[in-house]
């Protein structure tokens, strides 16, 4: 056999039919929770001006510095494929004057995002994220609500071993001072840092706290911590967030080294991780925080906001690995429509449409001409009834109904067939219910 010529690009992947059930389950959970907390859906374009991200996530971050798919459009615009959803949602909030609406404006989204990362398990170059963003409210209860919603999504999907890590990274008032003392500490240990962190020292020293390299872990252990250097307002905000989390009885722990990789964050940052049997993190499933400075970075006026986003593939990967329940597969049709001859084929297309309007699932095999092979398909999928539409039936406007279990056959007038099958399905359902009741 010749080698397959075309494959997905590195880091890209197909969401195959067998994965759809997981996608749907996760989407259902997200949408249900978003609706409950009165978040409204928003869709922003996949292609944005690159500056929406360079001005907000920060040019020195990995996402913007290394991972963005940037290109010039034919019209000369400097565009990119969106690497995340928060900056575009804020762009949209500002562009559409949403500050005139009652605040906070609560929005949620879901869709594909792109980062040119080194692919590995749970890390793709095109992946799907969902996110919740509450814009226009500085009250710490919003931080609590966003964390609660994020936790709820995973809990509802059946995750048992999840932990919320939380920290406060201060704001424009207290962070410059913290940055100064952190830089001075790190500079004195520069030679003990990994090569990347030595570079980060100049432009993004906070990120060093997040580095997973063994070398840097040791340096980090003695580093100053953000929460010891918060200004009065950040301190009080963080205290209230933790009080909310206590009240909600959420399983959180303080992680003084959590800083997150995007420049727009202020005050609260959090991540939800799944812990393996050995207490090791299996990667971040959902991450987020407050971003009171983002609106201004994008040219708007100061607007407090808080949000979170989760990776659908990452969640799905763990659900598959752990064989977590996703509910039953799409209901298999109980009825199979078989046809024989041109006239019957034409008429059965119409009948099939009538079943669809009546919301009755019916399987068919219009591409097959042999009745025998259609009966084989019906048998294989476990259909309870087969409707046989042959030449004689088509001419005389009736259909033959065959009960696959008993082998019995009867004729039904064509204009009564949908109604009769509806009744049969109802009886079948009622029978199943009675059986369940008598068992319990
Ligand atoms: P993030 O931490 O960069 O935050 O991404 C959020 C989640 O997206 C991660 O926790 C992970 O599950 C998933 N994710 C990120 N990169 C990849 C990848 N390459 N492959 C698969 N999954 C990935 C943000 O994007 C912020 N916008 C979150 C936020 C919303 N903050 C406030 N509001």
Boltz pocket constraint, residues with backbone or C-beta under 6 A from the ligand:
constraints:
  - pocket:
      binder: B
      contacts: [[A, 83], [A, 84], [A, 85], [A, 86], [A, 87], [A, 115], [A, 117], [A, 122], [A, 123], [A, 124], [A, 125], [A, 126], [A, 127], [A, 128], [A, 129], [A, 131], [A, 132], [A, 133], [A, 284], [A, 285], [A, 286], [A, 287], [A, 288], [A, 289], [A, 290], [A, 291], [A, 306], [A, 307], [A, 308], [A, 309], [A, 310], [A, 311], [A, 312], [A, 313], [A, 314]]
      max_distance: 6.0
